[in-house]
Amino acid sequence: MARGSALVTEEGNNSEDLVTVGRITMAYGVRGWVKVHSYTEPMDSILQFPSWRLRGPKGWETLEIDAGRCHGKGLVVHIKGIDDRDKATEICQREIAVVRDFMPTLERGEYYWHQLEGLRVISHFQGAVHDFGRVAHMMETGANDVLVVRGGTDRRERLIPYLPGQFILDIDLQAGVVTVDWDPDF
């Protein structure tokens, strides 16, 4: 599964689908570089996108990346036109998005998180069918990704490990349904 994608919509007249792929966290050094927390897998895949959109107080603005590299357990990036620490600090703690059409095509059976968010979750546990609600969001735990499911007939929140073949039986994007094998009492 491909990580880190929450659907957002650009504010303004020319609305286009954007997918969040990371976050600028803090300034790095004195020459305008910033640290980036990438939601992509592998993390440096975020560097392949031709331009980024950064959420600001007036909506989304387009940025060009002119350099980037892995640094320790993260990434550092230089954004064209930002050449000092003060300007770099101004763009920290903002979400990074890319136009959905720039997202690479996945292999069959692979999904971006944003494709799963909002899908209805139905359990076929021990022959009975249960409506668990919808995927509210995805969560990374280290061991495996987790579907956070809310709503349904009992209004409970469920955390279902994203383990295809074990708990995830089927994903039908056309129908908008994830079929799981999950105990409704759990």
C-alpha positions in Angstrom: 0.0 0.0 0.0 1.2 3.5 -0.8 1.2 5.8 2.2 0.4 9.3 3.0 -2.4 10.7 1.0 -5.3 12.6 2.2 -7.5 14.2 -0.4 -7.7 18.0 -0.2 -9.1 20.5 -2.6 -7.3 23.6 -3.7 -9.2 26.8 -2.7 -9.8 29.3 -5.4 -11.4 29.5 -8.8 -9.4 26.7 -10.6 -10.1 23.9 -8.2 -8.0 20.7 -8.7 -7.6 17.6 -6.7 -4.6 17.6 -4.5 -3.1 14.8 -2.4 -1.1 15.6 0.7 2.3 14.0 0.6 4.2 15.5 3.5 4.8 18.4 5.8 7.5 21.0 6.1 8.6 20.8 9.7 11.4 23.2 10.5 14.2 25.3 9.0 17.6 23.6 8.4 20.7 25.7 8.4 21.0 29.3 7.4 20.6 29.1 3.6 16.9 28.5 3.3 16.8 24.7 3.5 13.9 23.0 5.4 13.3 19.6 6.9 10.5 17.7 5.4 8.4 14.8 6.9 7.4 12.8 3.9 4.2 10.6 3.9 5.4 8.8 0.8 7.0 5.4 0.7 9.9 5.4 0.3 10.2 8.8 1.9 12.4 10.3 -0.8 9.7 9.7 -3.5 8.3 13.1 -2.5 11.3 14.6 -4.4 10.1 13.2 -7.7 7.1 15.6 -8.0 7.8 18.5 -10.4 6.1 21.1 -8.1 4.6 21.2 -4.6 1.6 23.0 -3.4 2.0 24.5 0.1 -1.1 25.3 2.2 -0.9 28.9 3.3 -3.2 31.4 4.9 -4.6 32.3 1.5 -5.0 28.8 0.1 -2.5 26.7 -1.8 0.6 28.2 -3.4 2.9 26.5 -5.9 6.6 25.9 -5.0 9.5 24.6 -7.1 12.0 22.4 -5.4 15.6 23.0 -6.7 17.4 20.6 -4.4 16.6 17.8 -1.9 18.3 14.9 -0.3 18.1 12.3 2.5 19.6 13.5 5.7 19.7 11.2 8.7 16.3 9.7 9.1 14.6 12.4 7.2 14.8 14.8 4.2 16.1 18.3 3.7 14.9 20.4 0.8 15.7 23.7 -0.8 12.8 25.6 -2.3 13.6 28.0 -5.2 13.6 31.6 -4.1 14.0 30.9 -0.4 17.6 31.6 0.5 17.7 32.5 4.2 16.6 31.0 7.5 13.9 33.6 8.2 12.1 33.0 4.9 12.4 29.2 5.5 10.9 29.5 9.0 7.8 31.3 7.5 6.9 28.1 5.5 7.3 25.6 8.4 4.5 23.5 9.8 2.6 23.5 6.5 1.2 20.6 4.6 2.7 19.7 1.2 0.4 18.5 -1.6 0.7 17.5 -5.2 -1.7 17.4 -8.1 -3.3 13.9 -8.1 -2.5 13.4 -11.7 1.2 13.4 -10.8 0.8 10.4 -8.5 2.5 7.3 -10.0 0.3 4.5 -11.2 0.2 1.6 -8.8 0.4 -2.1 -9.4 -2.9 -4.1 -9.3 -3.9 -4.6 -5.7 -2.0 -1.5 -4.4 -3.8 1.5 -3.1 -3.1 5.0 -2.0 -4.4 6.0 1.4 -6.6 8.7 -0.1 -8.3 6.0 -2.2 -9.4 4.0 0.9 -10.5 7.0 3.0 -14.3 7.4 2.9 -14.9 3.8 1.7 -17.7 1.8 3.4 -16.4 -1.1 5.5 -18.4 -4.3 5.6 -17.4 -7.3 7.8 -18.2 -10.9 6.9 -17.4 -12.4 10.3 -18.4 -16.0 10.8 -21.0 -15.8 8.1 -22.8 -12.6 9.4 -22.6 -9.3 7.6 -21.9 -6.1 9.7 -21.8 -2.5 8.5 -18.8 -0.9 10.3 -19.2 2.6 8.8 -16.5 4.3 6.7 -12.7 4.6 6.7 -12.1 7.9 8.5 -8.4 7.8 7.9 -5.3 5.6 7.8 -2.7 5.3 10.5 0.8 4.1 10.4 1.8 2.0 13.5 5.2 0.7 12.4 4.2 -3.0 12.3 1.5 -2.4 9.7 -0.9 0.3 8.5 -4.4 0.5 10.2 -7.8 1.5 8.9 -9.6 3.8 11.3 -13.2 3.0 10.8 -16.1 5.1 12.3 -19.8 5.1 12.1 -21.8 2.0 11.2 -24.9 0.7 12.9 -23.3 0.7 16.4 -21.4 4.0 16.0 -18.1 2.5 17.3 -14.6 3.4 16.2 -12.6 0.3 15.0 -8.9 0.0 14.3 -8.5 -2.7 11.7 -5.0 -3.8 10.6 -4.4 -3.4 6.9 -3.4 -7.0 6.3 -4.7 -8.2 2.9 -5.5 -11.9 2.9 -5.8 -11.9 6.7 -8.3 -9.2 7.7 -8.8 -7.3 4.4 -10.7 -9.6 2.1 -11.5 -7.3 -0.8 -11.3 -3.7 -1.9 -13.7 -2.5 -4.5 -13.0 1.1 -5.4 -15.8 1.1 -8.0 -18.4 0.1 -5.4 -16.7 2.1 -2.6 -16.5 -0.9 -0.3 -13.8 -2.6 1.8 -14.7 -6.1 2.8 -13.1 -7.3 6.0 -13.0 -10.4 8.3 -13.3 -8.7 11.6 -15.1 -9.5 14.8 -17.8 -6.8 15.4 -17.3 -7.1 19.2 -13.6 -6.2 18.9 
